[in-house]
Amino acid sequence: MSAQGQLAEYLQACRARLRPEQVGLATYGERRRVPGLRREEVASLAGVSASYYVRLEQGQALHASQEVVDALARALQLDAGEHAHLWELARPRKRTAAPKQPVERVSPDTAELIGTFEHVPAILLGRRGDVLAWNALGHALFAGHLDPLSPGRPADRPNMTRLVFLDAHTRELYPNWTVKAHAVVSNLRAVAGKYPDDQELSALVGELATRSPEFARMWANHHVRPCDSTTHRMHHPVAGPLVVNQQTLRIPQAPDQTLTVVTTPPGSDDQAAIALLAQVVSVKEHPRAQRSRAKTSG
């Protein structure tokens, strides 16, 4: 998962996706031995020497300047997220030993923020997709079959990517599971580019690639898409079918942490489904109070 190795693979993948006609190159009906563009074609479109581009694709060049990255992004027709990912892989880095990552913590301010989302599901994820915290609705919507207290135990924290690919309950939550899976992998790719020396992240990728052929295939595609705002169809065992919008918020005091908040259109059936789930959660959390009210009313 070194930055140079990721850069080489990413350039190869992006080059393979483009056809000559997409970039205005004439082929005159010739037979091409490689899918997509040739290395020298990308170099010409970017205005760099073919030998230098070859070194980049072979992982031999130490880094690329911002100007070269911008030129390659234009040549390969990358969008803003892909462009940013390319820069993360190509930018100069100090060669130091990878430090051991400390256990991710939830600050009191962030815990208080999560508590304010009383009527919408909310879930706090760490750098690698580990669940650091969730409110009652977030737990009920995404992983009601798991221990709600597990995020408080670092060794037992659920990992959302692992759940999507290896947990049957989570897979059944998404009727169009492939769309969800691609989104999760594309986001993880962006994180891996930003933190190429994260050994725990490398271990997670290795585990998933070994245990899930679907993950291995999607990971090899090198698609990059940070999760900012996405819409997903779900089929919840309690709330039933619904469509939710998942908005991802960055935590200023902890840039590696993201808070995902689930929203639904006001007055919609989807909002009603979330309200139903909230009622079920309330009953489970306060069974004694419910029984007490029932006796009083009787």
Secondary structure, 3 states (H helix, E strand, C coil): CCHHHHHHHHHHHHHHHCCHHHHCCCCCCCCCCCCCCCHHHHHHHHCCCHHHHHHHHCCCCCCCCHHHHHHHHHHCCCCHHHHHHHHHHHCCCCCCCCCCCCCCCCCHHHHHHHHHCCCCCEEEECCCCEEEEECHHHHHHHHCCCCCCHHHCHHHCCEHHHHHHHCHHHHHHCCCHHHHHHHHHHHHHHHHHHCCCCHHHHHHHHHHHHHCHHHHHHHHCCCCCCCCEEEEEEEECCCEEEEEEEEEEEECCEEEEEEEEEECCCCCHHHHHHHHHHHHHHHHHCHHHHHHHHHHHC
